[in-house]
Amino acid sequence: HVQLVESGGGSVQAGRSLRLSCASSGSIVSTMCMGWVRQAPGKEREGVAAISPGSGGTYYADSVKGRFTISRDNTKNTVYLQMNSLKSEDTALYYCVAGASCEHWGQGTQVTVS
């Protein structure tokens, strides 16, 4: 069973940056799907970004394009989400997801932008 552990969340002012990390208990090299999903109170869950650990191909939601960057370090089985120019609407609980169809979820890390 794959375990995902997120870190790096916190409270920041608008315009600042945060970097989230997601460490996997297993190798991510052959993982088909790995990314970040966020859930804000009263809002629908949103897929923020995804990366193919093998090819490096990426996906971004329109709401974060140009501000967020997803990357991975296969040697550390870790995926990162660099979040720049944060806005209040980025406030949410951010979950790391991974697996053949992103079926494994981490516990979430809170990001609050004021």
PDB file as gemmi writes it, atoms N, CA and C in Angstrom:
CRYST1    1.000    1.000    1.000  90.00  90.00  90.00 P 1                      
ATOM      1  N   HIS A   1       0.849  -1.186   0.000  1.00  0.00           N  
ATOM      2  CA  HIS A   1       0.000   0.000   0.000  1.00  0.00           C  
ATOM      3  C   HIS A   1       0.884   1.235   0.000  1.00  0.00           C  
ATOM      4  N   VAL A   2       0.637   2.126  -0.933  1.00  0.00           N  
ATOM      5  CA  VAL A   2       1.435   3.346  -1.050  1.00  0.00           C  
ATOM      6  C   VAL A   2       1.007   4.356  -0.001  1.00  0.00           C  
ATOM      7  N   GLN A   3       1.976   4.901   0.691  1.00  0.00           N  
ATOM      8  CA  GLN A   3       1.701   5.984   1.639  1.00  0.00           C  
ATOM      9  C   GLN A   3       2.287   7.269   1.112  1.00  0.00           C  
ATOM     10  N   LEU A   4       1.511   8.333   1.211  1.00  0.00           N  
ATOM     11  CA  LEU A   4       1.933   9.646   0.747  1.00  0.00           C  
ATOM     12  C   LEU A   4       1.920  10.604   1.926  1.00  0.00           C  
ATOM     13  N   VAL A   5       3.003  11.319   2.115  1.00  0.00           N  
ATOM     14  CA  VAL A   5       3.106  12.258   3.231  1.00  0.00           C  
ATOM     15  C   VAL A   5       3.419  13.639   2.686  1.00  0.00           C  
ATOM     16  N   GLU A   6       2.477  14.560   2.898  1.00  0.00           N  
ATOM     17  CA  GLU A   6       2.654  15.933   2.435  1.00  0.00           C  
ATOM     18  C   GLU A   6       3.292  16.784   3.534  1.00  0.00           C  
ATOM     19  N   SER A   7       3.963  17.820   3.116  1.00  0.00           N  
ATOM     20  CA  SER A   7       4.512  18.804   4.047  1.00  0.00           C  
ATOM     21  C   SER A   7       4.686  20.116   3.309  1.00  0.00           C  
ATOM     22  N   GLY A   8       4.898  21.184   4.072  1.00  0.00           N  
ATOM     23  CA  GLY A   8       5.189  22.472   3.460  1.00  0.00           C  
ATOM     24  C   GLY A   8       4.055  23.475   3.478  1.00  0.00           C  
ATOM     25  N   GLY A   9       2.885  23.068   3.949  1.00  0.00           N  
ATOM     26  CA  GLY A   9       1.782  24.012   4.019  1.00  0.00           C  
ATOM     27  C   GLY A   9       2.016  25.047   5.102  1.00  0.00           C  
ATOM     28  N   GLY A  10       1.143  26.050   5.144  1.00  0.00           N  
ATOM     29  CA  GLY A  10       1.271  27.078   6.164  1.00  0.00           C  
ATOM     30  C   GLY A  10       0.403  28.271   5.833  1.00  0.00           C  
ATOM     31  N   SER A  11       0.621  29.336   6.590  1.00  0.00           N  
ATOM     32  CA  SER A  11      -0.121  30.577   6.397  1.00  0.00           C  
ATOM     33  C   SER A  11       0.819  31.646   5.872  1.00  0.00           C  
ATOM     34  N   VAL A  12       0.441  32.251   4.768  1.00  0.00           N  
ATOM     35  CA  VAL A  12       1.272  33.286   4.159  1.00  0.00           C  
ATOM     36  C   VAL A  12       0.402  34.436   3.681  1.00  0.00           C  
ATOM     37  N   GLN A  13       1.041  35.556   3.423  1.00  0.00           N  
ATOM     38  CA  GLN A  13       0.330  36.694   2.861  1.00  0.00           C  
ATOM     39  C   GLN A  13       0.229  36.560   1.348  1.00  0.00           C  
ATOM     40  N   ALA A  14      -0.770  37.166   0.794  1.00  0.00           N  
ATOM     41  CA  ALA A  14      -0.940  37.144  -0.657  1.00  0.00           C  
ATOM     42  C   ALA A  14       0.320  37.688  -1.337  1.00  0.00           C  
ATOM     43  N   GLY A  15       0.681  37.017  -2.424  1.00  0.00           N  
ATOM     44  CA  GLY A  15       1.871  37.414  -3.163  1.00  0.00           C  
ATOM     45  C   GLY A  15       3.116  36.626  -2.801  1.00  0.00           C  
ATOM     46  N   ARG A  16       3.066  35.947  -1.664  1.00  0.00           N  
ATOM     47  CA  ARG A  16       4.232  35.168  -1.236  1.00  0.00           C  
ATOM     48  C   ARG A  16       4.200  33.779  -1.844  1.00  0.00           C  
ATOM     49  N   SER A  17       5.194  32.975  -1.464  1.00  0.00           N  
ATOM     50  CA  SER A  17       5.347  31.639  -2.048  1.00  0.00           C  
ATOM     51  C   SER A  17       5.386  30.564  -0.973  1.00  0.00           C  
ATOM     52  N   LEU A  18       5.038  29.368  -1.386  1.00  0.00           N  
ATOM     53  CA  LEU A  18       5.174  28.176  -0.556  1.00  0.00           C  
ATOM     54  C   LEU A  18       5.572  27.016  -1.466  1.00  0.00           C  
ATOM     55  N   ARG A  19       6.264  26.054  -0.889  1.00  0.00           N  
ATOM     56  CA  ARG A  19       6.572  24.839  -1.639  1.00  0.00           C  
ATOM     57  C   ARG A  19       6.062  23.636  -0.857  1.00  0.00           C  
ATOM     58  N   LEU A  20       5.185  22.886  -1.497  1.00  0.00           N  
ATOM     59  CA  LEU A  20       4.674  21.653  -0.905  1.00  0.00           C  
ATOM     60  C   LEU A  20       5.514  20.476  -1.369  1.00  0.00           C  
ATOM     61  N   SER A  21       5.673  19.517  -0.480  1.00  0.00           N  
ATOM     62  CA  SER A  21       6.387  18.290  -0.824  1.00  0.00           C  
ATOM     63  C   SER A  21       5.487  17.095  -0.558  1.00  0.00           C  
ATOM     64  N   CYS A  22       5.657  16.054  -1.358  1.00  0.00           N  
ATOM     65  CA  CYS A  22       4.905  14.818  -1.166  1.00  0.00           C  
ATOM     66  C   CYS A  22       5.874  13.663  -1.301  1.00  0.00           C  
ATOM     67  N   ALA A  23       6.121  12.995  -0.193  1.00  0.00           N  
ATOM     68  CA  ALA A  23       7.033  11.859  -0.189  1.00  0.00           C  
ATOM     69  C   ALA A  23       6.238  10.566  -0.266  1.00  0.00           C  
ATOM     70  N   SER A  24       6.608   9.726  -1.230  1.00  0.00           N  
ATOM     71  CA  SER A  24       5.929   8.445  -1.406  1.00  0.00           C  
ATOM     72  C   SER A  24       6.728   7.328  -0.741  1.00  0.00           C  
ATOM     73  N   SER A  25       6.009   6.359  -0.186  1.00  0.00           N  
ATOM     74  CA  SER A  25       6.685   5.227   0.454  1.00  0.00           C  
ATOM     75  C   SER A  25       7.221   4.247  -0.584  1.00  0.00           C  
ATOM     76  N   GLY A  26       6.760   4.391  -1.819  1.00  0.00           N  
ATOM     77  CA  GLY A  26       7.218   3.514  -2.873  1.00  0.00           C  
ATOM     78  C   GLY A  26       7.817   4.298  -4.028  1.00  0.00           C  
ATOM     79  N   SER A  27       8.418   3.590  -4.945  1.00  0.00           N  
ATOM     80  CA  SER A  27       9.024   4.250  -6.101  1.00  0.00           C  
ATOM     81  C   SER A  27       7.950   4.935  -6.944  1.00  0.00           C  
ATOM     82  N   ILE A  28       8.270   6.121  -7.430  1.00  0.00           N  
ATOM     83  CA  ILE A  28       7.306   6.847  -8.246  1.00  0.00           C  
ATOM     84  C   ILE A  28       7.647   6.784  -9.730  1.00  0.00           C  
ATOM     85  N   VAL A  29       8.773   6.177 -10.045  1.00  0.00           N  
ATOM     86  CA  VAL A  29       9.233   6.192 -11.428  1.00  0.00           C  
ATOM     87  C   VAL A  29       8.202   5.597 -12.367  1.00  0.00           C  
ATOM     88  N   SER A  30       7.578   4.503 -11.974  1.00  0.00           N  
ATOM     89  CA  SER A  30       6.627   3.835 -12.851  1.00  0.00           C  
ATOM     90  C   SER A  30       5.187   4.246 -12.562  1.00  0.00           C  
ATOM     91  N   THR A  31       5.002   5.226 -11.669  1.00  0.00           N  
ATOM     92  CA  THR A  31       3.637   5.664 -11.342  1.00  0.00           C  
ATOM     93  C   THR A  31       3.049   6.437 -12.507  1.00  0.00           C  
ATOM     94  N   MET A  32       1.854   6.071 -12.889  1.00  0.00           N  
ATOM     95  CA  MET A  32       1.244   6.718 -14.044  1.00  0.00           C  
ATOM     96  C   MET A  32       0.757   8.125 -13.734  1.00  0.00           C  
ATOM     97  N   CYS A  33       0.331   8.316 -12.501  1.00  0.00           N  
ATOM     98  CA  CYS A  33      -0.304   9.578 -12.142  1.00  0.00           C  
ATOM     99  C   CYS A  33       0.210  10.047 -10.791  1.00  0.00           C  
ATOM    100  N   MET A  34       0.590  11.292 -10.710  1.00  0.00           N  
ATOM    101  CA  MET A  34       0.999  11.871  -9.436  1.00  0.00           C  
ATOM    102  C   MET A  34       0.729  13.356  -9.507  1.00  0.00           C  
ATOM    103  N   GLY A  35       0.093  13.892  -8.475  1.00  0.00           N  
ATOM    104  CA  GLY A  35      -0.231  15.305  -8.536  1.00  0.00           C  
ATOM    105  C   GLY A  35      -0.826  15.829  -7.255  1.00  0.00           C  
ATOM    106  N   TRP A  36      -1.511  16.952  -7.388  1.00  0.00           N  
ATOM    107  CA  TRP A  36      -2.074  17.659  -6.246  1.00  0.00           C  
ATOM    108  C   TRP A  36      -3.530  18.024  -6.526  1.00  0.00           C  
ATOM    109  N   VAL A  37      -4.348  17.813  -5.524  1.00  0.00           N  
ATOM    110  CA  VAL A  37      -5.765  18.166  -5.555  1.00  0.00           C  
ATOM    111  C   VAL A  37      -6.029  19.054  -4.346  1.00  0.00           C  
ATOM    112  N   ARG A  38      -6.848  20.059  -4.504  1.00  0.00           N  
ATOM    113  CA  ARG A  38      -7.161  20.916  -3.357  1.00  0.00           C  
ATOM    114  C   ARG A  38      -8.650  20.980  -3.106  1.00  0.00           C  
ATOM    115  N   GLN A  39      -8.976  21.201  -1.844  1.00  0.00           N  
ATOM    116  CA  GLN A  39     -10.365  21.275  -1.407  1.00  0.00           C  
ATOM    117  C   GLN A  39     -10.516  22.481  -0.498  1.00  0.00           C  
ATOM    118  N   ALA A  40     -11.296  23.445  -0.947  1.00  0.00           N  
ATOM    119  CA  ALA A  40     -11.576  24.620  -0.130  1.00  0.00           C  
ATOM    120  C   ALA A  40     -12.990  24.501   0.429  1.00  0.00           C  
ATOM    121  N   PRO A  41     -13.240  25.061   1.602  1.00  0.00           N  
ATOM    122  CA  PRO A  41     -14.578  24.989   2.202  1.00  0.00           C  
ATOM    123  C   PRO A  41     -15.630  25.567   1.271  1.00  0.00           C  
ATOM    124  N   GLY A  42     -16.680  24.813   1.048  1.00  0.00           N  
ATOM    125  CA  GLY A  42     -17.774  25.294   0.230  1.00  0.00           C  
ATOM    126  C   GLY A  42     -17.518  25.272  -1.262  1.00  0.00           C  
ATOM    127  N   LYS A  43     -16.370  24.745  -1.657  1.00  0.00           N  
ATOM    128  CA  LYS A  43     -16.033  24.681  -3.082  1.00  0.00           C  
ATOM    129  C   LYS A  43     -15.812  23.239  -3.518  1.00  0.00           C  
ATOM    130  N   GLU A  44     -15.925  23.025  -4.820  1.00  0.00           N  
ATOM    131  CA  GLU A  44     -15.684  21.694  -5.361  1.00  0.00           C  
ATOM    132  C   GLU A  44     -14.192  21.367  -5.315  1.00  0.00           C  
ATOM    133  N   ARG A  45     -13.922  20.083  -5.190  1.00  0.00           N  
ATOM    134  CA  ARG A  45     -12.539  19.633  -5.231  1.00  0.00           C  
ATOM    135  C   ARG A  45     -11.955  19.971  -6.605  1.00  0.00           C  
ATOM    136  N   GLU A  46     -10.695  20.399  -6.628  1.00  0.00           N  
ATOM    137  CA  GLU A  46     -10.068  20.834  -7.869  1.00  0.00           C  
ATOM    138  C   GLU A  46      -8.714  20.162  -8.073  1.00  0.00           C  
ATOM    139  N   GLY A  47      -8.519  19.584  -9.222  1.00  0.00           N  
ATOM    140  CA  GLY A  47      -7.214  19.059  -9.585  1.00  0.00           C  
ATOM    141  C   GLY A  47      -6.310  20.221  -9.945  1.00  0.00           C  
ATOM    142  N   VAL A  48      -5.249  20.415  -9.214  1.00  0.00           N  
ATOM    143  CA  VAL A  48      -4.394  21.589  -9.368  1.00  0.00           C  
ATOM    144  C   VAL A  48      -3.283  21.344 -10.385  1.00  0.00           C  
ATOM    145  N   ALA A  49      -2.568  20.254 -10.214  1.00  0.00           N  
ATOM    146  CA  ALA A  49      -1.441  19.962 -11.093  1.00  0.00           C  
ATOM    147  C   ALA A  49      -1.145  18.469 -11.050  1.00  0.00           C  
ATOM    148  N   ALA A  50      -0.551  17.974 -12.123  1.00  0.00           N  
ATOM    149  CA  ALA A  50      -0.169  16.572 -12.182  1.00  0.00           C  
ATOM    150  C   ALA A  50       1.097  16.429 -13.001  1.00  0.00           C  
ATOM    151  N   ILE A  51       1.811  15.354 -12.736  1.00  0.00           N  
ATOM    152  CA  ILE A  51       3.051  15.109 -13.457  1.00  0.00           C  
ATOM    153  C   ILE A  51       3.210  13.624 -13.691  1.00  0.00           C  
ATOM    154  N   SER A  52       3.769  13.291 -14.839  1.00  0.00           N  
ATOM    155  CA  SER A  52       4.115  11.902 -15.104  1.00  0.00           C  
ATOM    156  C   SER A  52       5.561  11.710 -14.666  1.00  0.00           C  
ATOM    157  N   PRO A  53       5.781  10.975 -13.577  1.00  0.00           N  
ATOM    158  CA  PRO A  53       7.151  10.812 -13.098  1.00  0.00           C  
ATOM    159  C   PRO A  53       8.090  10.207 -14.133  1.00  0.00           C  
ATOM    160  N   GLY A  54       7.539   9.445 -15.048  1.00  0.00           N  
ATOM    161  CA  GLY A  54       8.403   8.835 -16.051  1.00  0.00           C  
ATOM    162  C   GLY A  54       8.791   9.800 -17.146  1.00  0.00           C  
ATOM    163  N   SER A  55       7.786  10.421 -17.791  1.00  0.00           N  
ATOM    164  CA  SER A  55       8.059  11.294 -18.928  1.00  0.00           C  
ATOM    165  C   SER A  55       8.291  12.733 -18.530  1.00  0.00           C  
ATOM    166  N   GLY A  56       7.771  13.113 -17.354  1.00  0.00           N  
ATOM    167  CA  GLY A  56       7.890  14.506 -16.923  1.00  0.00           C  
ATOM    168  C   GLY A  56       6.797  15.401 -17.460  1.00  0.00           C  
ATOM    169  N   GLY A  57       5.864  14.830 -18.221  1.00  0.00           N  
ATOM    170  CA  GLY A  57       4.757  15.616 -18.732  1.00  0.00           C  
ATOM    171  C   GLY A  57       3.920  16.185 -17.598  1.00  0.00           C  
ATOM    172  N   THR A  58       3.402  17.401 -17.761  1.00  0.00           N  
ATOM    173  CA  THR A  58       2.678  18.076 -16.689  1.00  0.00           C  
ATOM    174  C   THR A  58       1.307  18.559 -17.132  1.00  0.00           C  
ATOM    175  N   TYR A  59       0.453  18.785 -16.127  1.00  0.00           N  
ATOM    176  CA  TYR A  59      -0.875  19.373 -16.323  1.00  0.00           C  
ATOM    177  C   TYR A  59      -1.080  20.408 -15.235  1.00  0.00           C  
ATOM    178  N   TYR A  60      -1.716  21.512 -15.596  1.00  0.00           N  
ATOM    179  CA  TYR A  60      -2.067  22.544 -14.609  1.00  0.00           C  
ATOM    180  C   TYR A  60      -3.493  22.995 -14.819  1.00  0.00           C  
ATOM    181  N   ALA A  61      -4.177  23.251 -13.726  1.00  0.00           N  
ATOM    182  CA  ALA A  61      -5.481  23.880 -13.813  1.00  0.00           C  
ATOM    183  C   ALA A  61      -5.285  25.313 -14.291  1.00  0.00           C  
ATOM    184  N   ASP A  62      -6.262  25.834 -15.016  1.00  0.00           N  
ATOM    185  CA  ASP A  62      -6.142  27.202 -15.524  1.00  0.00           C  
ATOM    186  C   ASP A  62      -5.937  28.204 -14.393  1.00  0.00           C  
ATOM    187  N   SER A  63      -6.515  27.908 -13.244  1.00  0.00           N  
ATOM    188  CA  SER A  63      -6.452  28.843 -12.120  1.00  0.00           C  
ATOM    189  C   SER A  63      -5.045  29.014 -11.551  1.00  0.00           C  
ATOM    190  N   VAL A  64      -4.137  28.084 -11.871  1.00  0.00           N  
ATOM    191  CA  VAL A  64      -2.785  28.172 -11.298  1.00  0.00           C  
ATOM    192  C   VAL A  64      -1.697  28.267 -12.353  1.00  0.00           C  
ATOM    193  N   LYS A  65      -2.060  28.213 -13.616  1.00  0.00           N  
ATOM    194  CA  LYS A  65      -1.053  28.273 -14.687  1.00  0.00           C  
ATOM    195  C   LYS A  65      -0.239  29.547 -14.585  1.00  0.00           C  
ATOM    196  N   GLY A  66       1.066  29.396 -14.711  1.00  0.00           N  
ATOM    197  CA  GLY A  66       1.959  30.537 -14.636  1.00  0.00           C  
ATOM    198  C   GLY A  66       2.381  30.888 -13.220  1.00  0.00           C  
ATOM    199  N   ARG A  67       1.714  30.294 -12.220  1.00  0.00           N  
ATOM    200  CA  ARG A  67       2.071  30.586 -10.822  1.00  0.00           C  
ATOM    201  C   ARG A  67       2.592  29.355 -10.092  1.00  0.00           C  
ATOM    202  N   PHE A  68       2.055  28.204 -10.413  1.00  0.00           N  
ATOM    203  CA  PHE A  68       2.444  26.957  -9.744  1.00  0.00           C  
ATOM    204  C   PHE A  68       3.306  26.125 -10.692  1.00  0.00           C  
ATOM    205  N   THR A  69       4.260  25.407 -10.101  1.00  0.00           N  
ATOM    206  CA  THR A  69       5.096  24.489 -10.867  1.00  0.00           C  
ATOM    207  C   THR A  69       5.207  23.164 -10.126  1.00  0.00           C  
ATOM    208  N   ILE A  70       4.891  22.091 -10.824  1.00  0.00           N  
ATOM    209  CA  ILE A  70       5.024  20.760 -10.243  1.00  0.00           C  
ATOM    210  C   ILE A  70       6.306  20.128 -10.770  1.00  0.00           C  
ATOM    211  N   SER A  71       7.005  19.452  -9.881  1.00  0.00           N  
ATOM    212  CA  SER A  71       8.242  18.794 -10.284  1.00  0.00           C  
ATOM    213  C   SER A  71       8.414  17.521  -9.464  1.00  0.00           C  
ATOM    214  N   ARG A  72       9.377  16.711  -9.863  1.00  0.00           N  
ATOM    215  CA  ARG A  72       9.586  15.481  -9.105  1.00  0.00           C  
ATOM    216  C   ARG A  72      11.061  15.154  -9.007  1.00  0.00           C  
ATOM    217  N   ASP A  73      11.398  14.426  -7.957  1.00  0.00           N  
ATOM    218  CA  ASP A  73      12.744  13.896  -7.772  1.00  0.00           C  
ATOM    219  C   ASP A  73      12.576  12.396  -7.601  1.00  0.00           C  
ATOM    220  N   ASN A  74      12.807  11.677  -8.682  1.00  0.00           N  
ATOM    221  CA  ASN A  74      12.584  10.233  -8.639  1.00  0.00           C  
ATOM    222  C   ASN A  74      13.527   9.529  -7.670  1.00  0.00           C  
ATOM    223  N   THR A  75      14.699  10.114  -7.438  1.00  0.00           N  
ATOM    224  CA  THR A  75      15.656   9.475  -6.526  1.00  0.00           C  
ATOM    225  C   THR A  75      15.175   9.546  -5.080  1.00  0.00           C  
ATOM    226  N   LYS A  76      14.311  10.536  -4.799  1.00  0.00           N  
ATOM    227  CA  LYS A  76      13.767  10.702  -3.448  1.00  0.00           C  
ATOM    228  C   LYS A  76      12.302  10.285  -3.369  1.00  0.00           C  
ATOM    229  N   ASN A  77      11.757   9.795  -4.489  1.00  0.00           N  
ATOM    230  CA  ASN A  77      10.326   9.432  -4.541  1.00  0.00           C  
ATOM    231  C   ASN A  77       9.454  10.569  -4.027  1.00  0.00           C  
ATOM    232  N   THR A  78       9.767  11.760  -4.461  1.00  0.00           N  
ATOM    233  CA  THR A  78       9.089  12.955  -3.956  1.00  0.00           C  
ATOM    234  C   THR A  78       8.627  13.837  -5.102  1.00  0.00           C  
ATOM    235  N   VAL A  79       7.435  14.394  -4.935  1.00  0.00           N  
ATOM    236  CA  VAL A  79       6.892  15.352  -5.883  1.00  0.00           C  
ATOM    237  C   VAL A  79       6.702  16.682  -5.155  1.00  0.00           C  
ATOM    238  N   TYR A  80       6.964  17.753  -5.849  1.00  0.00           N  
ATOM    239  CA  TYR A  80       6.888  19.083  -5.251  1.00  0.00           C  
ATOM    240  C   TYR A  80       5.855  19.937  -5.980  1.00  0.00           C  
ATOM    241  N   LEU A  81       5.326  20.907  -5.251  1.00  0.00           N  
ATOM    242  CA  LEU A  81       4.468  21.916  -5.863  1.00  0.00           C  
ATOM    243  C   LEU A  81       4.957  23.274  -5.391  1.00  0.00           C  
ATOM    244  N   GLN A  82       5.634  23.987  -6.280  1.00  0.00           N  
ATOM    245  CA  GLN A  82       6.079  25.341  -5.992  1.00  0.00           C  
ATOM    246  C   GLN A  82       4.943  26.295  -6.302  1.00  0.00           C  
ATOM    247  N   MET A  83       4.513  27.034  -5.316  1.00  0.00           N  
ATOM    248  CA  MET A  83       3.372  27.932  -5.467  1.00  0.00           C  
ATOM    249  C   MET A  83       3.852  29.372  -5.270  1.00  0.00           C  
ATOM    250  N   ASN A  84       3.820  30.143  -6.333  1.00  0.00           N  
ATOM    251  CA  ASN A  84       4.234  31.543  -6.290  1.00  0.00           C  
ATOM    252  C   ASN A  84       3.037  32.454  -6.477  1.00  0.00           C  
ATOM    253  N   SER A  85       3.221  33.706  -6.120  1.00  0.00           N  
ATOM    254  CA  SER A  85       2.162  34.720  -6.285  1.00  0.00           C  
ATOM    255  C   SER A  85       0.830  34.207  -5.739  1.00  0.00           C  
ATOM    256  N   LEU A  86       0.886  33.720  -4.522  1.00  0.00           N  
ATOM    257  CA  LEU A  86      -0.312  33.121  -3.941  1.00  0.00           C  
ATOM    258  C   LEU A  86      -1.421  34.148  -3.757  1.00  0.00           C  
ATOM    259  N   LYS A  87      -2.640  33.673  -3.936  1.00  0.00           N  
ATOM    260  CA  LYS A  87      -3.827  34.507  -3.807  1.00  0.00           C  
ATOM    261  C   LYS A  87      -4.721  33.920  -2.705  1.00  0.00           C  
ATOM    262  N   SER A  88      -5.625  34.746  -2.215  1.00  0.00           N  
ATOM    263  CA  SER A  88      -6.529  34.274  -1.159  1.00  0.00           C  
ATOM    264  C   SER A  88      -7.351  33.078  -1.632  1.00  0.00           C  
ATOM    265  N   GLU A  89      -7.650  33.054  -2.927  1.00  0.00           N  
ATOM    266  CA  GLU A  89      -8.446  31.939  -3.461  1.00  0.00           C  
ATOM    267  C   GLU A  89      -7.668  30.635  -3.565  1.00  0.00           C  
ATOM    268  N   ASP A  90      -6.382  30.675  -3.275  1.00  0.00           N  
ATOM    269  CA  ASP A  90      -5.594  29.444  -3.228  1.00  0.00           C  
ATOM    270  C   ASP A  90      -5.716  28.757  -1.868  1.00  0.00           C  
ATOM    271  N   THR A  91      -6.366  29.422  -0.920  1.00  0.00           N  
ATOM    272  CA  THR A  91      -6.552  28.834   0.401  1.00  0.00           C  
ATOM    273  C   THR A  91      -7.351  27.549   0.294  1.00  0.00           C  
ATOM    274  N   ALA A  92      -6.779  26.455   0.796  1.00  0.00           N  
ATOM    275  CA  ALA A  92      -7.425  25.147   0.684  1.00  0.00           C  
ATOM    276  C   ALA A  92      -6.589  24.107   1.409  1.00  0.00           C  
ATOM    277  N   LEU A  93      -7.177  22.923   1.527  1.00  0.00           N  
ATOM    278  CA  LEU A  93      -6.431  21.761   1.980  1.00  0.00           C  
ATOM    279  C   LEU A  93      -5.898  21.070   0.729  1.00  0.00           C  
ATOM    280  N   TYR A  94      -4.593  20.931   0.664  1.00  0.00           N  
ATOM    281  CA  TYR A  94      -3.951  20.372  -0.526  1.00  0.00           C  
ATOM    282  C   TYR A  94      -3.580  18.914  -0.275  1.00  0.00           C  
ATOM    283  N   TYR A  95      -4.053  18.051  -1.170  1.00  0.00           N  
ATOM    284  CA  TYR A  95      -3.784  16.628  -1.062  1.00  0.00           C  
ATOM    285  C   TYR A  95      -2.835  16.193  -2.180  1.00  0.00           C  
ATOM    286  N   CYS A  96      -1.896  15.348  -1.828  1.00  0.00           N  
ATOM    287  CA  CYS A  96      -1.067  14.679  -2.819  1.00  0.00           C  
ATOM    288  C   CYS A  96      -1.789  13.409  -3.243  1.00  0.00           C  
ATOM    289  N   VAL A  97      -1.786  13.124  -4.541  1.00  0.00           N  
ATOM    290  CA  VAL A  97      -2.426  11.921  -5.048  1.00  0.00           C  
ATOM    291  C   VAL A  97      -1.441  11.191  -5.955  1.00  0.00           C  
ATOM    292  N   ALA A  98      -1.553   9.875  -5.983  1.00  0.00           N  
ATOM    293  CA  ALA A  98      -0.637   9.082  -6.807  1.00  0.00           C  
ATOM    294  C   ALA A  98      -1.233   7.709  -7.083  1.00  0.00           C  
ATOM    295  N   GLY A  99      -0.696   7.064  -8.104  1.00  0.00           N  
ATOM    296  CA  GLY A  99      -1.134   5.712  -8.413  1.00  0.00           C  
ATOM    297  C   GLY A  99      -1.431   5.568  -9.892  1.00  0.00           C  
ATOM    298  N   ALA A 100      -1.892   4.394 -10.248  1.00  0.00           N  
ATOM    299  CA  ALA A 100      -2.204   4.147 -11.650  1.00  0.00           C  
ATOM    300  C   ALA A 100      -3.266   5.125 -12.167  1.00  0.00           C  
ATOM    301  N   SER A 101      -4.190   5.481 -11.298  1.00  0.00           N  
ATOM    302  CA  SER A 101      -5.219   6.464 -11.645  1.00  0.00           C  
ATOM    303  C   SER A 101      -5.373   7.470 -10.520  1.00  0.00           C  
ATOM    304  N   CYS A 102      -4.275   7.771  -9.846  1.00  0.00           N  
ATOM    305  CA  CYS A 102      -4.275   8.716  -8.723  1.00  0.00           C  
ATOM    306  C   CYS A 102      -5.254   8.299  -7.633  1.00  0.00           C  
ATOM    307  N   GLU A 103      -5.274   6.997  -7.327  1.00  0.00           N  
ATOM    308  CA  GLU A 103      -6.230   6.494  -6.346  1.00  0.00           C  
ATOM    309  C   GLU A 103      -5.727   6.580  -4.903  1.00  0.00           C  
ATOM    310  N   HIS A 104      -4.441   6.839  -4.718  1.00  0.00           N  
ATOM    311  CA  HIS A 104      -3.895   6.968  -3.362  1.00  0.00           C  
ATOM    312  C   HIS A 104      -3.830   8.429  -2.975  1.00  0.00           C  
ATOM    313  N   TRP A 105      -4.231   8.730  -1.737  1.00  0.00           N  
ATOM    314  CA  TRP A 105      -4.273  10.105  -1.259  1.00  0.00           C  
ATOM    315  C   TRP A 105      -3.454  10.247   0.012  1.00  0.00           C  
ATOM    316  N   GLY A 106      -2.823  11.407   0.157  1.00  0.00           N  
ATOM    317  CA  GLY A 106      -2.166  11.736   1.408  1.00  0.00           C  
ATOM    318  C   GLY A 106      -3.178  12.302   2.391  1.00  0.00           C  
ATOM    319  N   GLN A 107      -2.687  12.739   3.540  1.00  0.00           N  
ATOM    320  CA  GLN A 107      -3.585  13.234   4.590  1.00  0.00           C  
ATOM    321  C   GLN A 107      -3.953  14.699   4.382  1.00  0.00           C  
ATOM    322  N   GLY A 108      -3.228  15.375   3.523  1.00  0.00           N  
ATOM    323  CA  GLY A 108      -3.519  16.778   3.241  1.00  0.00           C  
ATOM    324  C   GLY A 108      -2.659  17.727   4.058  1.00  0.00           C  
ATOM    325  N   THR A 109      -2.373  18.874   3.478  1.00  0.00           N  
ATOM    326  CA  THR A 109      -1.651  19.933   4.172  1.00  0.00           C  
ATOM    327  C   THR A 109      -2.366  21.254   3.889  1.00  0.00           C  
ATOM    328  N   GLN A 110      -2.581  22.029   4.936  1.00  0.00           N  
ATOM    329  CA  GLN A 110      -3.371  23.255   4.821  1.00  0.00           C  
ATOM    330  C   GLN A 110      -2.522  24.403   4.298  1.00  0.00           C  
ATOM    331  N   VAL A 111      -3.083  25.106   3.335  1.00  0.00           N  
ATOM    332  CA  VAL A 111      -2.478  26.343   2.832  1.00  0.00           C  
ATOM    333  C   VAL A 111      -3.490  27.454   3.043  1.00  0.00           C  
ATOM    334  N   THR A 112      -3.066  28.497   3.759  1.00  0.00           N  
ATOM    335  CA  THR A 112      -3.934  29.631   4.035  1.00  0.00           C  
ATOM    336  C   THR A 112      -3.249  30.900   3.555  1.00  0.00           C  
ATOM    337  N   VAL A 113      -3.926  31.635   2.677  1.00  0.00           N  
ATOM    338  CA  VAL A 113      -3.371  32.861   2.108  1.00  0.00           C  
ATOM    339  C   VAL A 113      -4.270  34.022   2.518  1.00  0.00           C  
ATOM    340  N   SER A 114      -3.676  35.004   3.168  1.00  0.00           N  
ATOM    341  CA  SER A 114      -4.475  36.132   3.634  1.00  0.00           C  
ATOM    342  C   SER A 114      -4.023  37.431   3.004  1.00  0.00           C  
TER     343      SER A 114                                                      
END                                                                             
